[in-house]
Amino acid sequence: MLAEKLTPIDRVSVVAIASQMQAMTDTSNISSLAAKYSVPLMSEHRNRAELIDRLQPKSPQDSSPDLASLQDELRTARALIAMHLGKSQGVSGNNIRKSYAPWLKQYLDGLLESGAGYQTITKLTAISEETLRHFRADHLTTVVKEPASDDHQFIKEAWNKAPARCRKTLDSFWTYLGHCHSHYKISLEQVRTILAELGLRYPRGKQSKNAGTTVKTEFTPKALWEGDGKQLNITVNGTRHTFC
């Protein structure tokens, strides 16, 4: 029976509600009550089963989100995080090579130090676990965090005042210094070193040579070659001529 699914206290409550309804409608006959409210008996029987299910206490497993919902939330979170990291220039580059802003390295290192798991951060940011471990190694390396000289103080203040576009690369920051602080004499190599010592910018490693774009000096049968073309459409006396 459906009533057997209910707990004892729910059974008492259902009987109490039925007594109240009987007093309100002045009838205890189901058929008469259904006719009074224009409710088909077949619909009432089906609704009774659904009502019993709604009254039953839900188990923790029933109330927990399903796997598909969790996966959708993870995809959405990753998309939002990727958008924010790109807009804030926390992560820049392409699918082959990426660079990470010092503030992002420092923040992720703090999360790892506080107990966050490598795999958790990797799932959310798509930054590999190997890269995260490099962040930790870089953090453990002794660097100058506060200005140690007048040059350090100058570079730190100039960096903080420079627009974001002027901090994107070393060359852009060097150009910014030349325009806004031409009176200050300092070499490019000094700027590179001081930025690294302050933890504001880390130099990239050596880039691998792209062997696929070499100049062909000798042409032989079946030799691979590279080229580039452009289609030109020229109209003369109303007639269109196409050249490559």
N, C-alpha and C positions, 0 to 999 in steps of 0.2 A: 504494500500500500504506500501511497505517496506520503502520508502522514508519518510513516515510520522513519523517514529521512530526517525529520525535524528533531531537534533537541527537546528535552522535557519542558524547558522554560518557553520555547517557541510554541509548543503545543498548547500550553496554558494561555499564551497570548492570543493565539488564533481563536480558541474557544471564547475568550473574553470579547474579542472583536466581533465574532459571530453573534454573541448575545446582544451587543450594542446595535448591530445592524438589524437584528430581529425586532428590537424595541423601536427603532427608527422607522422601519417599513411595515411593522405590524404583521409580519408573516414569517414563518419558518420553513416554508416550502420552496425548494430551489426552483422548481418550474414556474411557480407564481412570481417569484422574485425576478427570474430571467425575463418573463413576459412583461413585467412592469417596467424594466429598464431596456426592453427591446434587445436583449442579448441572446444570441443563438446558443443552445445548450452545447453544441459541438465546440463552439469557440470558447465557452466557459471551461469545458473540460481541458482543452489545450492550455488555456491561460492558467488553470489551476496547477498544472505540472510546471509551467514556467515560474509561477509564483513560489512554488516550493523550492525550486532551484535558486531563486534570488534570495530566499530566506536562509538557505544553507550557508554556514560560515565558509569562507574561501580559505583554502590551504595556502601556505607561503608560496608554493610553486605556481598556483593559479594567479596570484597577485603580482608575480615577478614579470618583468618585460620579456617577451620572447626573443629568440636569437636574431630573427630578422630585424626586429626593432633596434636591438643593440648595434647590429652591423650598420644599419642606416644612420644611427646617431654617430658612429665612429667615422663613417664616410663624410658626413656633414661637418664634423669637428675638424677633420684633416683638411677639408677644402677651405674652411674659414681660416685655419692656422696658416696654411700655405699662402693664402691671399694676403694676410697680415704681414707675414715674414717678407713677402716680395715687395709690398707697398712701403714698408718701413726700412727696406734695404738691409734687413737682418740677414737675408740670404740673397745672393746675386750670382749670376753666371748662367750656365746652360746645363744640359743633361750630361755633358762630358766632364765639365769642371765647374765647381761651385766654390765661392768664398763666403765666409761668415763674419759678420760684424763683431768686433771685440765685446760690445755690450751683450750680444746674444750668447757668446761663449761663456762670459762671466755668469750670466743668469742661469744657463743650463748647468754649468758647473756647480752653482749653488744648490740647484734642485737635486743633483746627484749626491752632493755632500750631505744634504738633509735626509737622504734615504730613498729618493725616487729611483725607480728601476730603469736600467738602460733600455730594456725592451719596451716599456711603457712610453718613454720619450720618443723612441724610434717609430712606434706605431702612430703617434700623433703628429710628428714633425717630418717623418720620412728621412731624417738624418741618421745615417748608419751608426751602429753601435761602435764600430771601429773609429769613426770620426769623433764620436762623443768621448771615447777614451783618449784621443789626441787632445781634446779640450782639457781633460783632467791633467794630462802630462804637461801641457803648456802652462796651466795654472800653478803647478808645483814648481815650475822654473822661476827662479828669483828674477823679478823685474822691478824697475823703479816705478812706483805707483805715485809718488809725489815729486814735484819739480826739484831737481838736485842742482840746478844752475839757472842763471838768467835765461839761457837759451831754452831750457826746459819750460820755464815759466812763460816765456813768450810764445812758444809753439802751442802750449796747452791753451792759453787764452785765445790765440788766433784760430785754433781748431774749433773751439766752442762757439766762436762768433761766426765762423764761415758757414755759408748756406750748405745744405745737404748735397747739392749738385757739385759743390767744390770739394767735398770730402770723398767723392766716389772713387777717385784714383789718386795716386801720388802725384801724377803730372797735373791733374786739375787743381790740387791743393797748392802745388808749387806755383802754378800760374796765378792763383788767387793771392799768394804772398807777394808775388812780383807786382801786382796791380795795387794792392791795398797797403803793403808794408815795404815799399821799394827802398826805404831808408835803412831797413834792417839788413845787415850783411850776414848771410848764412848760406852754406852750400846745400845742394840737393841731397848729398849723401848724409850730411848732418841731420837734415830734416827727416830722412828715412830712418836713421838710427834712433833719433829722439822719439819719434812717433811709436816705434816698437818698444822702447824703454818705458814709455808712459802707458803702454797697453792700449793705445788709441788705434793703431793699425799694425797689422802683422804682414811682413813681406811674403809674397808668394814664392813657392819653390820654382825650380827650373821647369820650364814648359817643354814637353816632348816635341821633337821635330815631326812635322807632318810629312811623311814620306810619300804621300799620295799626290802631292802637287809639285812634282819635280819637272824641270824644263827638259823636254826631249831634244837632244842635240843630234840624234841620228835616227832616221826612219828606215825601218826594215819591214819586210813582209810580215803581216800579222802582229806588228808591234802595237802596243796600246798608246794612245795619244789623247790629249785633252784639248778642248777648244770651247769657244763661246761664240754665239751668233745672235743676230738681231734681225727680225723681219722688218723690212722697210716697204711701205705702201706709198707709191708715187702715182699721182693722177696727172696725166697729160692730155689736154684737149678732151676731157670727159672720160678718158679711158684709164682704168686702174692697172698699174703695173706693180707686181710684187717681186721684191728682191731679198736675198738673204746675204 
